[in-house]
Amino acid sequence: MTSESASLNATMRKFGAPQTIIRQYQYWSVMLRPAQATLGALVLAAHEPAEAFSQLSPASFTELHTITGHIESALTKAFQYDKINYLMLMMVDPDVHFHVIPRYAQPRQFADREFIDAGWPAMPNLGQINKTDAAINQRIMNYIQSCWS
């Protein structure tokens, strides 16, 4: 076990880490959400052992500001989303994390597939998934990484 994989919490592993990690920071990791509710859907997971948002350190909150700017810049460059939603649900997976859901008024094309936002313009529909496979998810990850500042 590498030191990187030793620091992965159960929530990060559930969402495919370390393979799905797009960018790792000191206090957070940005991962591709394997179930693409919308094109470019991500998971932003805290590294600190916290099950409540208020338990995170001040340094983690400071870094969060930087990371959200990076996420929004990369996803804008990659897919030109119309809105973005940060959902902190933590109903099943207890470690602090957000689902980052880019929102689209119109379908988007990527890798010869059409991606729809089934919830637009209301709440995201996390139960309606755009079908992808490991190869498509890797292409999405690579493309987002190429757009990262």
Phi, psi and chi 1 to 4 in degrees:
 res  aa     phi    psi   chi1   chi2   chi3   chi4
   1 MET       -  125.8 -178.0 -179.6  -84.3      -
   2 THR   -77.8  164.6   67.6      -      -      -
   3 SER   -63.9  -31.9   60.0      -      -      -
   4 GLU   -63.9  -48.6  177.4 -177.9  -66.2      -
   5 SER   -71.5  -24.3   62.8      -      -      -
   6 ALA   -68.1  -26.9      -      -      -      -
   7 SER   -87.2   -1.7   66.7      -      -      -
   8 LEU   -78.1  128.0  -58.4  178.4      -      -
   9 ASN   -85.6  173.6   61.3   43.5      -      -
  10 ALA   -62.0  -36.7      -      -      -      -
  11 THR   -65.3  -43.6  -61.0      -      -      -
  12 MET   -61.4  -43.4  -67.5  172.6   70.3      -
  13 ARG   -62.9  -38.9  -76.7 -168.9  179.6   93.1
  14 LYS   -60.1  -35.2  178.5 -177.9  177.7 -174.3
  15 PHE   -91.7   20.3  -71.4  105.4      -      -
  16 GLY    92.7    3.9      -      -      -      -
  17 ALA   -65.9  143.8      -      -      -      -
  18 PRO   -88.2   -8.3   31.6  -34.9      -      -
  19 GLN   -64.7  -27.5  -68.4   81.5    7.3      -
  20 THR   -95.1    2.8   57.4      -      -      -
  21 ILE   -72.2  123.1  -66.4  174.5      -      -
  22 ILE   -90.1  -42.7  -67.5  171.4      -      -
  23 ARG  -151.0  134.5 -169.4   67.4  144.4 -141.8
  24 GLN  -114.6  134.6 -163.7  161.3   28.3      -
  25 TYR  -117.9 -178.9  -67.0   82.8      -      -
  26 GLN   -64.1  -42.8 -176.8  174.7   -4.7      -
  27 TYR  -111.0   -9.1  -65.1   97.7      -      -
  28 TRP  -141.6  156.6  -63.1   86.8      -      -
  29 SER  -127.0  139.8  -75.6      -      -      -
  30 VAL  -103.1  123.5  178.5      -      -      -
  31 MET  -126.7  151.2  -58.9  174.7  -70.1      -
  32 LEU   -71.6  133.4 -173.2   75.1      -      -
  33 ARG   -77.5  114.9 -170.5  174.9 -170.5  -89.2
  34 PRO   -55.8  -36.9  -27.7   36.5      -      -
  35 ALA   -89.5  103.7      -      -      -      -
  36 GLN   -82.4   88.3  -70.7  -75.7  -76.7      -
  37 ALA   -62.2  -37.0      -      -      -      -
  38 THR  -139.6  161.9   64.6      -      -      -
  39 LEU   -61.5  124.2  178.5   59.7      -      -
  40 GLY    86.4   14.7      -      -      -      -
  41 ALA   -62.1  135.1      -      -      -      -
  42 LEU  -125.0  168.0  -53.5  173.9      -      -
  43 VAL  -123.8  130.6  173.9      -      -      -
  44 LEU  -112.3  107.4  175.0   57.2      -      -
  45 ALA  -113.4  135.8      -      -      -      -
  46 ALA   -78.0  144.9      -      -      -      -
  47 HIS   -85.2  -28.5  -62.4  165.3      -      -
  48 GLU   -66.5  146.8  -66.6  178.5  -46.2      -
  49 PRO   -75.3   85.3   27.5  -32.6      -      -
  50 ALA  -137.1  138.8      -      -      -      -
  51 GLU  -114.2    6.6  -67.5 -172.9    3.9      -
  52 ALA  -138.0  140.6      -      -      -      -
  53 PHE   -56.6  -37.9 -163.2   38.3      -      -
  54 SER   -69.0  -12.7   61.9      -      -      -
  55 GLN   -83.1  -10.1  -66.9  172.8   -8.1      -
  56 LEU   -71.9  151.9  -65.1  176.3      -      -
  57 SER   -73.2  157.3   68.0      -      -      -
  58 PRO   -56.2  -36.5  -27.9   36.5      -      -
  59 ALA   -63.2  -35.4      -      -      -      -
  60 SER   -65.2  -41.5 -177.6      -      -      -
  61 PHE   -65.0  -39.7  -79.8  100.0      -      -
  62 THR   -62.7  -45.4  -61.3      -      -      -
  63 GLU   -65.8  -33.7 -171.7  177.1   71.6      -
  64 LEU   -57.4  -38.9 -178.4   61.3      -      -
  65 HIS   -59.8  -46.6  178.1  -94.0      -      -
  66 THR   -62.4  -46.0  -60.0      -      -      -
  67 ILE   -64.8  -42.1  -64.4  166.7      -      -
  68 THR   -61.5  -36.3   55.5      -      -      -
  69 GLY   -62.9  -42.2      -      -      -      -
  70 HIS   -64.0  -44.6  -68.1  172.1      -      -
  71 ILE   -59.2  -50.8  -72.8  170.4      -      -
  72 GLU   -64.6  -37.5  -68.7  169.0   16.6      -
  73 SER   -65.0  -47.8  176.0      -      -      -
  74 ALA   -64.8  -44.9      -      -      -      -
  75 LEU   -70.2  -32.2  -70.4  177.0      -      -
  76 THR   -64.6  -47.8  -65.2      -      -      -
  77 LYS   -62.9  -41.0 -173.6  174.9  179.1 -177.2
  78 ALA   -73.2  -47.1      -      -      -      -
  79 PHE  -132.3   -1.8  -54.8  120.7      -      -
  80 GLN    50.3   55.2  -58.2   79.3   44.7      -
  81 TYR   -62.7  159.6   64.7   82.8      -      -
  82 ASP   -91.2  -37.2  -64.2  -58.2      -      -
  83 LYS  -144.4  168.9  -63.0  -81.7 -173.9 -178.5
  84 ILE  -139.1  137.1 -167.1  163.3      -      -
  85 ASN  -116.5  135.6  -64.1  154.1      -      -
  86 TYR  -111.4  112.6  -67.7   85.4      -      -
  87 LEU  -109.9  121.6  -52.0  175.2      -      -
  88 MET  -109.6   92.5 -177.6 -178.5  -84.7      -
  89 LEU   -95.1  -52.7  -55.4  172.2      -      -
  90 MET    48.0   37.5  -65.4  172.2   21.1      -
  91 MET   -84.9  -33.7  -63.4  -61.0  -69.2      -
  92 VAL  -108.5  -46.3  175.6      -      -      -
  93 ASP  -100.0  112.8  -54.6  -58.9      -      -
  94 PRO   -78.5  -21.5   30.1  -36.0      -      -
  95 ASP   -68.4  144.0  -57.9  -62.2      -      -
  96 VAL   -58.9  124.1  172.2      -      -      -
  97 HIS  -161.7  157.8   68.4  -74.6      -      -
  98 PHE  -118.1  146.6  -66.4   89.8      -      -
  99 HIS   -94.9  122.8  -66.1  -95.4      -      -
 100 VAL  -103.3  112.8 -178.1      -      -      -
 101 ILE  -117.8  104.2  -49.3  -64.4      -      -
 102 PRO   -67.4  141.3    2.4    3.0      -      -
 103 ARG  -115.2  144.4  -55.4  -59.7  -50.9  -83.5
 104 TYR  -135.1  127.6  -56.4   99.2      -      -
 105 ALA   -72.5  -29.8      -      -      -      -
 106 GLN  -125.5  153.2  -59.1  -63.1  -39.0      -
 107 PRO   -57.9  151.6  -22.9   32.9      -      -
 108 ARG  -117.3  146.9  -67.7  -65.7 -163.8  -88.7
 109 GLN  -103.7  134.8  -61.6  -68.8  -38.6      -
 110 PHE  -156.1  133.7 -176.2   80.4      -      -
 111 ALA    53.0   46.0      -      -      -      -
 112 ASP    59.7   26.9  -62.1  -37.2      -      -
 113 ARG  -130.1  152.8  -67.0  177.0 -171.9 -124.6
 114 GLU   -99.8  130.8 -177.9  175.0   78.8      -
 115 PHE  -112.7  127.2  -70.8   77.8      -      -
 116 ILE  -113.8  157.2   61.7  163.5      -      -
 117 ASP  -107.3   93.5 -178.5  -19.0      -      -
 118 ALA   -65.5  -19.6      -      -      -      -
 119 GLY   -94.1  -11.6      -      -      -      -
 120 TRP   -59.4  135.1 -178.6  -90.7      -      -
 121 PRO   -98.3   15.7   36.6  -35.5      -      -
 122 ALA   -93.4 -154.9      -      -      -      -
 123 MET   -62.6  151.5  -69.1  176.9   27.9      -
 124 PRO   -61.4  142.0  -10.3   17.2      -      -
 125 ASN   -99.0   92.0 -177.1  -12.3      -      -
 126 LEU   -72.4  -12.2  -60.4 -179.7      -      -
 127 GLY   -84.6  -15.3      -      -      -      -
 128 GLN  -101.0  105.8 -175.6   71.6   34.6      -
 129 ILE  -106.7  138.3  -56.6  -57.0      -      -
 130 ASN   -78.6  124.0  -70.2  -77.8      -      -
 131 LYS   -67.3  127.4  -71.6 -167.2  175.6 -161.3
 132 THR  -138.1  174.2   60.7      -      -      -
 133 ASP  -132.9 -178.1   56.7   23.7      -      -
 134 ALA   -59.2  -38.5      -      -      -      -
 135 ALA   -67.7  -43.3      -      -      -      -
 136 ILE   -65.7  -43.7  -64.0  -64.6      -      -
 137 ASN   -60.5  -38.7  -77.5   -6.9      -      -
 138 GLN   -64.8  -39.4 -171.9   62.8   53.8      -
 139 ARG   -64.3  -40.8  -73.1 -179.7   66.5 -177.0
 140 ILE   -62.9  -46.4  -64.3  168.5      -      -
 141 MET   -58.6  -48.0  -74.9  179.2   53.9      -
 142 ASN   -60.4  -40.3  -67.8  -14.1      -      -
 143 TYR   -68.1  -43.2 -171.2   58.0      -      -
 144 ILE   -61.2  -44.5  -66.6  170.5      -      -
 145 GLN   -59.3  -37.9  -74.6  170.7  -32.1      -
 146 SER   -68.9  -18.8   76.2      -      -      -
 147 CYS   -97.4   -3.2  -66.1      -      -      -
 148 TRP   -72.4  139.0 -148.1  -91.6      -      -
 149 SER   -87.4      -   57.6      -      -      -
